[in-house]
Amino acid sequence: MSGFWIAIIVGVVLVIWVVAIYNALVRLRENRENAFADIDVQLKQRHDLVPQLVAAVKGYMDHESGVLKAVTAARQSAVNASSVNEKIAAEKQLNSALSGLSLQVEAYPDLKASSNFMQLQNELSDIENKLAAVRRFFNSTTKELNVSVQKFPNVVFAGMFGFKQEPMFDLGEAQRVTLEVAPEIKF
């Protein structure tokens, strides 16, 4: 009879332990989703600003329509993305397109002097700074989830419960390449 009670106690402890692991993984996944919701708010503001920026630039850059079309298409992809991973990929594309636009703008001093354009650039810069902050928080929560999914004994149960490593929201290869090039300083 005492062996029966020991087995029951071990079984209950094991169930409680597995439930605790599951609940911890759920909490981490929800923290990550919540962190991405903060990113979504900033991305929405950015997506609303991009058409205004394109409209301000359009009059100055008629022969650079390929750049404007790339920004518009990248914005549309970002707006239409539904899952977190799709949004991350679409935002990398939009970042790259906006970088291309910024490079083209350098050739238009009248555009850079336009107060409307400067205001839009400042708003975009503010949004980019806020995005950087919420991306750091998102990546922190994603790292916490990924570490927990990989730790033993969680790794044993994570796959069974549908938990997996999730991607970080990084710059992407195109942005990383441009950041590795030293800035050119002109006087």
Secondary structure, DSSP 4 states (H G I P E B T S, - for coil): -HHHHHHHHHHHHHHHHHHHHHHHHHHHHHHHHHHHHHHHHHHHHHHHHHHHHHHHHHTT-GGGHHHHHHHHHHHHHHHH--SHHHHHHHHHHHHHHHHHHHHHHTT-HHHHH-HHHHHHHHHHHHHHHHHHHHHHHHHHHHHHHHHHHHSTTHHHHHTTTT----------HHHHHHHHSPPP---
